[in-house]
Amino acid sequence: FMTNLQKITILLIFLSFTSCKKNEDEYIFEENRFENIESLKLEKAIEIESEIGSKERTYNNTFGIGTSYYPNKNNFILSYPKVYERKQDYFHIETDYFFTPNDSLIKVIFYEWKPKTDTLRSLKISEEKAFEKKLKNLKALISEKIGKPEVVEIAKRKDTSYNYTDRYKWRKNDLSADLNYDVSGEFKRIRLIVYKK
């Protein structure tokens, strides 16, 4: 049997763990998914997605990845991706794992964030502000791991009907992280592509 002091201590420990909100994108930059992506097996990626509450999408997942996203200099034969979807505070995130079928090694992880428009509206948060915050968070997390971006192309215009893509590219050793913010009129999304040569 536990004393009241022990119960209170356990409750305080529990509350301190639940009240410390973890950065919802931090898992992306764990060493085995980021710096060491070349040794990440599909089985482990599936396990991670399950742990964070993602759902596998089994429809509309027979697509490849273009060379504008992944140059594939080694001409790997890639399987159709395993696709996972999850909800974050203000965004829907889709994660696509492209892998070689013979050894199930992940070659590319492709992330895409789209807004949870109804949530943002109900909280009176502008999509633009939510995207700015998400972009800032992702840039900080990547830079913390592998330094400043090698390429920064800001195409943003004041005219809101304008179509543009802001691009940030990080390179360290063989690791590449390409972050794109796409705007096409009212449509907005962020894409992050992580791969090794």
Phi, psi and chi 1 to 4 in degrees:
 res  aa     phi    psi   chi1   chi2   chi3   chi4
   1 PHE       -  145.0  -67.4  101.0      -      -
   2 MET   -99.7  144.6  -65.7 -168.3  -35.9      -
   3 THR   -78.7  166.4   66.1      -      -      -
   4 ASN   -60.3  -38.1  -79.5  -18.3      -      -
   5 LEU   -62.4  -41.2 -176.6   59.6      -      -
   6 GLN   -65.8  -40.7  -72.4  172.2  -40.5      -
   7 LYS   -63.2  -44.4  -72.0  177.6 -174.3  175.2
   8 ILE   -64.2  -42.0  -69.7  170.2      -      -
   9 THR   -60.5  -46.5  -56.1      -      -      -
  10 ILE   -62.2  -42.8  -70.4  170.8      -      -
  11 LEU   -61.5  -44.0  179.3   63.5      -      -
  12 LEU   -64.5  -39.8  -72.6  174.2      -      -
  13 ILE   -63.2  -46.0  -69.7  169.0      -      -
  14 PHE   -59.5  -47.1  175.0   75.2      -      -
  15 LEU   -62.6  -38.8  -72.0  173.9      -      -
  16 SER   -66.8  -34.2   70.0      -      -      -
  17 PHE   -70.9  -40.0  -81.9  120.3      -      -
  18 THR   -78.5  -24.3   56.8      -      -      -
  19 SER   -85.2  -17.9   65.0      -      -      -
  20 CYS   -82.3   99.7  -64.0      -      -      -
  21 LYS   -76.7  122.8 -172.6  165.3  175.6   19.7
  22 LYS   -81.1  146.6 -169.0  174.1 -179.9 -170.3
  23 ASN   -60.6  121.2 -174.9  -37.2      -      -
  24 GLU   -68.8   -8.7   64.9 -174.6   -2.7      -
  25 ASP  -108.6   -1.4  -62.4  -45.4      -      -
  26 GLU   -60.2  -37.4 -135.3  166.3   27.5      -
  27 TYR   -57.5  -28.8   76.8   97.2      -      -
  28 ILE   -59.0  -32.9  -67.1  169.8      -      -
  29 PHE  -103.5   17.6  -54.9  102.3      -      -
  30 GLU   -65.7  145.3  -71.2  171.9    0.4      -
  31 GLU   -51.5  -43.4 -161.9  171.6  -44.9      -
  32 ASN   -71.6  -15.2   66.2  -25.3      -      -
  33 ARG  -102.2  -15.5  -64.4  176.9   62.7   85.8
  34 PHE  -119.2  -83.8 -164.4   62.9      -      -
  35 GLU   -59.7  -34.8  -67.6  102.2  -34.5      -
  36 ASN  -109.5   34.9  -62.6  -30.7      -      -
  37 ILE   -55.6  -31.5 -174.8  176.3      -      -
  38 GLU   -63.7  -18.7   76.3  -80.4    5.4      -
  39 SER  -106.5    7.4   55.8      -      -      -
  40 LEU   -78.4  122.5  178.4   60.8      -      -
  41 LYS   -92.1  150.9  -70.1 -115.2 -175.7 -159.6
  42 LEU   -54.9  -41.8 -178.1   61.3      -      -
  43 GLU   -55.6  -44.2 -178.0 -177.5  -36.0      -
  44 LYS   -68.8  -40.1 -179.1   65.0  179.2  166.0
  45 ALA   -61.0  -41.8      -      -      -      -
  46 ILE   -63.2  -42.5  -68.4  169.2      -      -
  47 GLU   -60.2  -45.1 -172.2 -177.7  -55.9      -
  48 ILE   -62.9  -45.6  -67.0  165.6      -      -
  49 GLU   -61.1  -38.8  -69.9  -65.1  -24.1      -
  50 SER   -64.2  -43.6  175.6      -      -      -
  51 GLU   -61.8  -34.0  -74.3  170.8    7.5      -
  52 ILE   -93.5    5.2   60.1  173.5      -      -
  53 GLY    86.1   20.6      -      -      -      -
  54 SER   -77.8  157.4  -58.9      -      -      -
  55 LYS  -116.2  134.9  -58.2  -78.8 -178.4 -116.5
  56 GLU   -73.5  136.5 -177.3  178.7   -2.5      -
  57 ARG  -100.4  117.5 -171.9  177.2   79.2 -157.0
  58 THR  -100.0   -4.7   52.9      -      -      -
  59 TYR  -108.8  161.2   61.3   92.0      -      -
  60 ASN    49.8   47.7 -167.5   17.7      -      -
  61 ASN  -132.0   23.2   59.5   -7.0      -      -
  62 THR  -104.5   75.6   51.8      -      -      -
  63 PHE  -142.2  161.7   54.3   87.9      -      -
  64 GLY  -106.6 -167.8      -      -      -      -
  65 ILE  -127.6  128.0 -174.6  165.4      -      -
  66 GLY   -72.9  158.2      -      -      -      -
  67 THR   -69.4  -15.9   53.8      -      -      -
  68 SER   -70.0  -23.5   62.2      -      -      -
  69 TYR   -95.1  -42.7  -70.8  114.5      -      -
  70 TYR  -134.8  106.1  173.9   56.1      -      -
  71 PRO   -60.6  -25.3  -14.8   21.9      -      -
  72 ASN    49.0   54.1 -162.8    1.7      -      -
  73 LYS   -62.4  -22.2  -70.5 -175.5  165.5   84.5
  74 ASN   -93.3    4.7  -68.0  -46.1      -      -
  75 ASN    53.4   44.3  -63.5  -47.8      -      -
  76 PHE   -64.5  142.7  -67.8  117.2      -      -
  77 ILE   -85.7  115.0  -54.8  -62.9      -      -
  78 LEU  -103.3  139.8  -61.3  178.2      -      -
  79 SER   -77.0  163.3 -169.8      -      -      -
  80 TYR   -57.3  150.2  -71.4  136.2      -      -
  81 PRO   -74.7  156.9   30.8  -37.2      -      -
  82 LYS   -88.1  127.8  -85.1  -80.0 -167.5 -170.2
  83 VAL  -115.5  131.1  179.2      -      -      -
  84 TYR  -126.0  145.9  -72.7   86.7      -      -
  85 GLU  -126.8  144.8  -64.9  175.5  -32.2      -
  86 ARG  -153.2  153.9 -170.1  165.2   60.3   87.2
  87 LYS  -101.4  134.5  -69.3 -179.2  170.8  119.7
  88 GLN  -108.0 -174.4  -67.4 -175.4  -34.9      -
  89 ASP   -54.1  -52.8  -71.2  -14.2      -      -
  90 TYR  -118.3    1.9  -55.5  136.8      -      -
  91 PHE  -137.0  156.0  -67.1   91.2      -      -
  92 HIS   -97.4  132.0  -62.6  -79.5      -      -
  93 ILE  -118.6  132.4  178.9  172.6      -      -
  94 GLU  -111.4  134.8  176.2 -177.0  -47.0      -
  95 THR  -123.7  123.2  -53.6      -      -      -
  96 ASP  -112.1  125.2  -54.1  -27.4      -      -
  97 TYR  -105.0  114.0  -66.5   93.5      -      -
  98 PHE   -99.1  130.7  -68.9   90.8      -      -
  99 PHE  -143.0  163.2   59.1   96.6      -      -
 100 THR   -87.5  126.1   44.6      -      -      -
 101 PRO   -65.5  -29.3   14.1  -19.0      -      -
 102 ASN   -69.9  -31.5   57.9  -32.0      -      -
 103 ASP  -125.9    0.0   55.4   13.3      -      -
 104 SER    58.4   26.6  -64.7      -      -      -
 105 LEU   -83.9  131.9  -75.4  169.6      -      -
 106 ILE   -72.1  131.9  -56.2  -64.5      -      -
 107 LYS  -107.5  -31.8  -61.4  -60.1  178.4 -167.3
 108 VAL  -144.2  137.1 -176.0      -      -      -
 109 ILE  -117.0  125.1  -53.8  176.9      -      -
 110 PHE  -116.3  115.7 -170.7  106.7      -      -
 111 TYR  -107.7  143.4  -57.6   91.7      -      -
 112 GLU  -140.6  127.2 -178.3  173.1  -86.6      -
 113 TRP  -107.7  129.0  -71.9  -94.7      -      -
 114 LYS  -125.2  149.5  -68.9 -177.6 -178.7  169.6
 115 PRO   -71.9  146.9   28.5  -35.5      -      -
 116 LYS   -89.6   82.8  -73.6  167.7   64.6  178.8
 117 THR   -54.4  -45.2  -50.0      -      -      -
 118 ASP   -63.3  -41.1  -67.1  -17.5      -      -
 119 THR   -62.4  -48.0  -57.6      -      -      -
 120 LEU   -61.2  -42.4  -68.4  169.5      -      -
 121 ARG   -62.9  -46.1  -88.2 -164.5 -157.9  121.1
 122 SER   -65.0  -29.5   68.8      -      -      -
 123 LEU   -91.7    1.4  -64.3  171.5      -      -
 124 LYS    55.9   43.4  -65.6 -176.4  176.3   21.5
 125 ILE  -109.8  127.8  -62.5  170.5      -      -
 126 SER   -72.9  144.6   80.5      -      -      -
 127 GLU   -57.3  -41.9  -92.2 -171.6   26.3      -
 128 GLU   -58.9  -43.6 -166.0  168.8  -19.2      -
 129 LYS   -65.6  -42.0  -69.0  -76.8 -176.6 -138.3
 130 ALA   -62.3  -43.0      -      -      -      -
 131 PHE   -66.3  -41.6  -87.5  104.9      -      -
 132 GLU   -58.8  -43.8  -77.3  173.4   13.7      -
 133 LYS   -65.4  -44.2 -171.9  174.8  177.2 -177.4
 134 LYS   -62.7  -45.3  175.6   63.1   72.0 -178.0
 135 LEU   -61.7  -44.4 -159.8   58.4      -      -
 136 LYS   -61.5  -43.2 -176.9  178.6  178.9 -176.4
 137 ASN   -62.2  -47.6 -176.2   47.3      -      -
 138 LEU   -64.4  -43.4  -68.1  168.5      -      -
 139 LYS   -60.7  -42.2  -71.6 -170.2  -54.6 -171.6
 140 ALA   -65.1  -43.5      -      -      -      -
 141 LEU   -65.2  -40.9  -72.5  167.5      -      -
 142 ILE   -67.7  -47.3  -62.1  168.2      -      -
 143 SER   -61.7  -35.5  -66.2      -      -      -
 144 GLU   -61.4  -34.5 -173.4  179.8  -60.7      -
 145 LYS   -83.1  -44.9  -75.5  -75.8 -168.5  174.0
 146 ILE  -132.9   19.4   57.7  174.0      -      -
 147 GLY    88.5 -169.2      -      -      -      -
 148 LYS   -72.5  153.3  -67.6 -170.5 -177.6  -51.5
 149 PRO   -65.7  144.3   16.3  -22.7      -      -
 150 GLU   -78.2  -34.1 -162.3  174.5  -86.3      -
 151 VAL  -127.5  131.9  175.8      -      -      -
 152 VAL  -132.9  116.5  176.0      -      -      -
 153 GLU  -122.3  104.9  -61.6  170.3    0.9      -
 154 ILE  -100.2  116.1  -53.3  -65.4      -      -
 155 ALA  -109.4    2.6      -      -      -      -
 156 LYS   -56.8  139.6 -174.4  176.5  179.6  175.4
 157 ARG  -122.3  161.4  -60.4  -75.8 -171.8  -84.2
 158 LYS   -70.7  -34.2  -64.5  -82.1 -174.2 -131.4
 159 ASP   -67.6  115.9  178.3    4.2      -      -
 160 THR   -70.3  -17.2   55.6      -      -      -
 161 SER   -85.3   -5.9   65.5      -      -      -
 162 TYR   -71.8  144.9 -171.8   77.2      -      -
 163 ASN   -98.2  129.6  -58.8  -27.6      -      -
 164 TYR  -154.9  163.6   64.7   88.3      -      -
 165 THR  -133.9  124.0  -60.4      -      -      -
 166 ASP   -93.0  132.8  -69.5  -14.8      -      -
 167 ARG  -123.5  140.2  -69.3 -178.0  174.4   83.4
 168 TYR  -133.1  130.3  -54.3   85.1      -      -
 169 LYS  -128.8  125.9  -64.3  176.1 -173.7  -87.1
 170 TRP  -109.1  140.7  -74.6  -98.4      -      -
 171 ARG  -136.8  130.0  -56.2  -73.3 -178.8  -94.8
 172 LYS  -147.1  119.6 -175.2  172.6 -177.4 -178.2
 173 ASN    55.2 -121.2  -56.4  -33.7      -      -
 174 ASP   -97.4   -1.5  -73.7  -15.9      -      -
 175 LEU   -81.7  133.4  179.3   64.4      -      -
 176 SER  -123.5  137.8  -65.5      -      -      -
 177 ALA  -134.2  114.1      -      -      -      -
 178 ASP  -112.4  121.6  -61.6  -12.3      -      -
 179 LEU  -114.6  123.0 -175.6   63.9      -      -
 180 ASN  -123.5  135.7  -61.0  -33.3      -      -
 181 TYR  -113.5  109.1  176.3   37.2      -      -
 182 ASP  -100.6  130.9  -60.8  -42.0      -      -
 183 VAL  -129.8  128.3  175.8      -      -      -
 184 SER  -136.9   92.9  179.2      -      -      -
 185 GLY    61.6 -119.3      -      -      -      -
 186 GLU   -82.6  -17.2  -68.6  -63.6  -52.4      -
 187 PHE   -80.6  130.0  175.4   79.6      -      -
 188 LYS  -137.8  147.0  -64.3  174.2 -176.6   69.4
 189 ARG  -159.7  158.3   70.3  178.3  171.5 -150.9
 190 ILE  -119.1  135.8  -69.0  174.7      -      -
 191 ARG  -125.6  138.0  -72.3  178.2  158.7  177.2
 192 LEU  -126.9  126.6  171.8   63.5      -      -
 193 ILE  -119.2  122.2  -55.9   93.9      -      -
 194 VAL  -118.0  128.4  177.5      -      -      -
 195 TYR  -160.2  163.1   60.5   91.6      -      -
 196 LYS  -112.6  156.4  -76.6 -140.1  172.7  162.2
 197 LYS   -59.0      -  -71.7 -179.4 -178.0  164.2
